[in-house]
Amino acid sequence: MPRTLSEKLFEQFCRDKDIRCKQVEVGRCRTPDYDIYLPRRQVVTEVKEIIPNPTERAAEVALRQGRYIWVSITPGDRVRGKIADAAPQIKARAQYRYPGLLVLFANGLLTRHLDSYQIRVAMYGLETVVVAVPRNPRESPYAIGRKYGPRRKMTPLHNTSVSAVGVLSTPENGGIDLIVYHNEHAAKPLLHELFHRYGIRQYKLEHVQAGVIADWEQIDVQ
């Protein structure tokens, strides 16, 4: 079966970083794409590419023609779909013995689907404002905090086989880049030190007080 552009780029990235990468043989059941081997750790890896839907294709054509078109999206939707599709594949091979990594790639206008905000709300839910409604009808409702709300794909009970989501990109200055966003609910966490030695940027959800939306914080491995 022909490899996708995302798979070719991921394999090249592994070669550039001297990471052993082995394709998983296709079986009767759906399998992930690769096993990669970091120091003393096998990581089950699925690589998926976001391709334009009809609305996005129309938008790209319009831009090339100098026209504008309105495109409305729900933040994180394309990433949620890829997590839902990949999690069973990773789980079937990882069996909670190995960490699982989902690597995503997108080209052109579609790269907006893979910015840090889109990844965050796909994993942990849409940002929601908590509103208090006074008993006195003359008083207006008021915000008392914020939290992650619906449409989250990562919870203590869901998709725990996906230890992290990686975003693969080809920067304008050349080369191939990978950013890793760790899942705080992972059954088998990916040790931060494993990717640190390769110069790969990594992020985790910061710890904040109640009523505050947690953002990503970069992991600084000493």
Helices and strands as residue ranges (DSSP letters): H 5-17, E 20-23, E 34-38, E 41-50, H 54-64, H 77-94, E 100-106, G 108-114, H 116-124, E 127-132, E 142-148, E 164-169, E 177-182, H 192-196, E 201-205, E 216-218
